[in-house]
Amino acid sequence: MRGRIGCLDWLAGFAVATAWAAWLLAGQRDVVAYLLPVAIVCVAAGGFGFLAVVQGRRWAMAGLLAVVAVLPAISFRSREIGAVGLDWQNGLKLGLWAMLLLTCALTFRIYAGLLRDRALLAVLSFTGIGILSSLYSPVPAYSAACALGLLAYLLFACLIVARCSERDIMLILCHGLALYLAASWISAVAMPESAFLPLQEGDEDHRLMGLSSHPNMLAVEAACLLCVVLPAAARGYLDRRLAWVFGLLGAATILATGSRTTALALALSVGAVWLRQRRALPAGIVLSGLGAAGITLVFGLGLMPRFDGMLGSFSRSGDAREILTLTGRTDLWLFVWDTFLDRPLLGYGFNSAETVLSRGWYGNADAGYNAHNLLLQALLTTGLVGAVPLTFALAVLCCRWLTEQSRTLSSYLIPYLMILGATEAHIASVPTLLTLVLFLAMALTAAERQAPAGSGAGWFSRMLQGCGFRLGGYAP
């Protein structure tokens, strides 16, 4: 039977090759004619890979996870603020999300139990509300596509966790993201005109954006690598020397992007984890609160000397107001709040902030593509109906992080997300790498709570060991 199938395969390949040669001999020698075999091979490989994923082949799951983590992060074009129409790059993401949704629909019974987790169920509710909000969104197709992408990432994260071990997931993310950042640095040498953000008014240094769409986005992607590398090394999944290499790569990338928000959020999250490990986090929270209250009182009484010169040195333009207003974010937050009050219950439609704000925002246009705050973004786009389940999910994540001494993927990611969420709107906007990594962390936590993972090494770990990589011992 196997020989018969092999013969049929060879006959089909010979027939296709003969038809292609006849087409060329007939005079059809344009670009389409020459690329036809490549297209056929790509379609066949894609179909074979899709079947392997549905069947649960772990090599296919690993390859798909690497593709989903890296490919959407690469930017192939630039666009104007407010231009949310369909182009070929958005079409690529939409096709990927559709394929993930189809895969997850065909394998739903495998991971359905994970969705009983309170945090995952709350995010699923938020996603469903986002999909329904496309019915009244000013950009219905865009809102629906982004909300479906969020659903695709959530279900895909659950499927990956059901199919692969925590060790394999973290190692795939570590190596895939490290290669992506290394490629960004290579692009800085090979294509500096596209790898660095053009100098804007007030800028003194070029900011690296590599293969990403913006330096701030590349910084978040580098922070995701660090949030995976640190617990992977602590867990014993990753060799310490390799972890140092990946960590230095991520830190150097953040510095090269000039993203102060990500650098500060990551530093504070590392400090929070350090305090929690030493059971000093409550004392740190109390001291931080007292310090903030004291500084506020001193400022209110007018006793604090002026630090305009010092604050100006931390800004890109040399203006202290840039620091005091968080690069204009405070003005934007007031505008977003006033806009939200016009439609407080349902909002304007998932991820429609760019379109809504571009109509009346009077400040810097580059700042008006979202609310630059996680909860404000949810309130603006999905109203109170959507913000309540998202807030509940975040509250559950915070409570678990504070009460459960875990060294899983969520260790550094949760505090980083909460701090970054004060000035950015990632998981309530277009699905990004941070969204995927967060959903993986949530699904891993849900799986750990439902059925603690075993101590055996996964297939990806054994493959790396066979290639000569020493991964270190397992630390339960």
Secondary structure, 3 states (H helix, E strand, C coil): CHHHHHHHHHHHHHHHHHHHHHHHHCCCCCHHHHHHHHHHHHHHHHHHHHHHHHCCCHHHHHHHHHHHHHHHHCCCCCCCCCCCCCCHHHHHHHHHHHHHHHHHHHCHHHHHHHHHCHHHHHHHHHHHHHHHHCCCCCCHHHHHHHHHHHHHHHHHHHHHHHHCCHHHHHHHHHHHHHHHHHHHHHHHHHCHHHHEECCCCCCCCCEECCCCCCHHHHHHHHHHHHHHHHHHHHHCCCCHHHHHHHHHHHHHHHHHHCCHHHHHHHHHHHHHHHHHHCCCHHHHHHHHHHHHHHHHHHHHCCCCCCCHHHHHHHCCCCCHHHHHCCCCHHHHHHHHHHHHHHCCCCCCCCCCHHHHHHHHCCCCHHHCCCCCCHHHHHHHHHHHHHHHHHHHHHHHHHHHHHHCCCCCCHHHHHHHHHHHCCCCCHHHCCCCHHHHHHHHHHHHHHHHHHCCCCCCCCHHHHHHHHCCCCCCCCCC
